Amino acid sequence: MPPRKKFLLRIDPALYRQVEAWAQQELRSVNGQIEFLLKEAVTRRRRAAPGQGQPPSSAKDRPEPP
């Protein structure tokens, strides 16, 4: 198995606390929870019908962040 890629992630402190709480509920580390969520999102995107799951073509088409 290839070595795992390390990188720095800057995240809003409030979002981090939410992910941290969620990770504790699921008995995962924050890193494990983020990796799980990313894998799940990639899987969903791959399963999307053709034409769906593609990123919006411009910034004005993107949904507003919560």
Secondary structure in CASP SS format (residue, H / E / C, confidence):
PFRMAT SS
TARGET T0000
AUTHOR 0000-0000-0000
METHOD secondary structure of the structure
MODEL  1
M C 1.00
P C 1.00
P C 1.00
R C 1.00
K C 1.00
K C 1.00
F C 1.00
L C 1.00
L C 1.00
R C 1.00
I C 1.00
D C 1.00
P H 1.00
A H 1.00
L H 1.00
Y H 1.00
R H 1.00
Q H 1.00
V H 1.00
E H 1.00
A H 1.00
W H 1.00
A H 1.00
Q H 1.00
Q H 1.00
E C 1.00
L C 1.00
R C 1.00
S C 1.00
V H 1.00
N H 1.00
G H 1.00
Q H 1.00
I H 1.00
E H 1.00
F H 1.00
L H 1.00
L H 1.00
K H 1.00
E H 1.00
A H 1.00
V H 1.00
T H 1.00
R H 1.00
R H 1.00
R H 1.00
R H 1.00
A C 1.00
A C 1.00
P C 1.00
G C 1.00
Q C 1.00
G C 1.00
Q C 1.00
P C 1.00
P C 1.00
S C 1.00
S C 1.00
A H 1.00
K H 1.00
D H 1.00
R C 1.00
P C 1.00
E C 1.00
P C 1.00
P C 1.00
END
